[in-house]
Amino acid sequence: MSKILIRGAKVLGGEAQDVLIDGETIAQVATARQGGIEHSGLSAEGAQVVDAEGQILLPGLVDLHTHLREPGREDSETVLTGTRAAASGGYTAVFAMANTFPVADTAGVVEQVYRLGKESGYCDVQPIGAVTVGLEGKKLAELGAMHESAAGVTVFSDDGKCVDDAVIMRRALEYVKAFGGVVAQHAQEPRLTEGAQMNEGIVSAELGLGGWPAVAEESIIARDVLLAEHVGSRVHICHLSTAGSVEIVRWAKSRGIDVTAEVTPHHLLLTDELVRSYNPVYKVNPPLRTERDVMALREALADGTIDIVATDHAPHPHEDKDCEWAAAAMGMVGLETALSVVQQTMVETGLLDWAGVADRMSYAPARIGRATGHGRPVSAGEPANLTLVDPAYRGLVDPAGFASRSRNTPYEGRELPGRVTHTFLRGRATLVDGKLA
C-alpha cells in the first residue's frame, strides 16, 4: 500500500492539518499553516500528495439505509453500481436493506450480499436482515442465524413494509436484545395509508390525491418506543418525517428509552408543494411533508433528537418513474447528493457545524449499526476511511453523471453546494478529484 499525504485540509472544519496515510491507517496528523506558505513538516517522501487547502476532511460517511436492489432488481441497481455511487458521495460503508428478491431473510442471502460487497471494493457493505419471513409480517426470520453468519448482521428491518403486528415486533425486540442487535422500523400503519399517494393535508385535498396522514407514522413510533422500553431493547426509527414524530422520539429519549432515529436528506429540504407538478420523481415513502415538518426535522437533527442522516437511496428504472403519478414507484436516489443537501440545509443555515455533520453522518450511524472500523476519529492509528469535500463548490445536479444505475433524483437542475473530491477506503482512494478510481 502506498503513502498518501493530505495537505492543508480542515479536519472537521477546524484548523488546517496535514494527514499522512500509510497503508490502511492514518500514520500522523499535524497542524499546518493556512495559505500554502508552511506545512506541518510531515515528510512527503514516497507519498502521493493531495492538495486539500480550503477543503473539509471528514471521517468516511456511513449510510444506515441504502437499497442496493441486488439480488433480483439489477435493472435498478447492483451492489457494484450502488457502492460506486456511495464512494462518489463520500461513503465508505453502507447498510443494504433486505427488500430484495429473494428477500434477505436467511443467512444464505445476507452472505451473498456481503460477498458482493467485498468484491465491489468501493465501500463496505453490511447487509440488513429482514425481521419477518418474506417481509410478510407473520413469522420471525432467521435473526440469530443471520447474526451468526459471515455477514454478522446486527440491524434488522422489513423496510418498505411496517412490522405492524405488535406481538411480532415485541418478539423481534426480545430476540435481538440477546446479541445487542437493533430493529429498524418502517413506521407506517397500513390501514391508515391504504390508497395513499402523498401527505394528507391542504395540497392532497386540492389535488384530489389519497392522503397519507402523519398519525400513520406517529402511532407506530409511539407503540414501538413503549415496546422497546418494556423489553429493554433497542429500536431505530427509519426515515422519520413529521413534527409529531419528533416530539414522540424526544419524549421517549427523556424517559431513557433506547431509541434512535434517522432523517433523509429529501425530508430536510423538499415539501409536498412539489407534488403540484405531478412529477413522480417526488413520490416517496414516507411522503414529502409540509414546511412546518421540514423545519421541525432540521431542529431535531441539530439538537440530537434525530440521531443521523440516512439516504434511503431507492433507485428505480426509468419506466417505473416516467409514468402517471398513481402508477409510479415510490423512492429517490440519494447517495451522491446527500452531503450537499445537508450542507445547504444544516451547515449553511448555522444549525450544524462540520463536526456535527461528522457525527450525524459517520460517528452515530456507525455506532448504531456496529460498523467496526468506521465512524472513527481523524487521528493517528485510526483506519484511513476518509472523505474530502470542497464546500465552496456550487453546481447544478446532472443525473447523467451519476454512478448509480438509476436517475430518479428530485434535484435534477437544482443548484447544490459542496462536492466530494476524494474518498479513501482503508487508505485506498475510491474517488479522486471527483472521479471514481
Beta strands, then each sheet from edge to edge (+ up, - down):
strand 1: 3-11
strand 2: 16-22
strand 3: 25-31
strand 4: 47-51
strand 5: 56-59
strand 6: 61-66
strand 7: 91-96
strand 8: 124-127
strand 9: 155-156
strand 10: 182-185
strand 11: 198-199
strand 12: 211-212
strand 13: 235-237
strand 14: 259-263
strand 15: 308-309
strand 16: 386-396
strand 17: 415-425
strand 18: 428-432
strand 19: 435-436
sheet 1: 3+ 2- 1+ 4+
sheet 2: 3+ 2- 1+ 5+ 16- 17+ 18- 19+
sheet 3: 6+ 7+ 8+
sheet 4: 9+ 10+ 13+ 14+ 15+
sheet 5: 11+ 12+
end
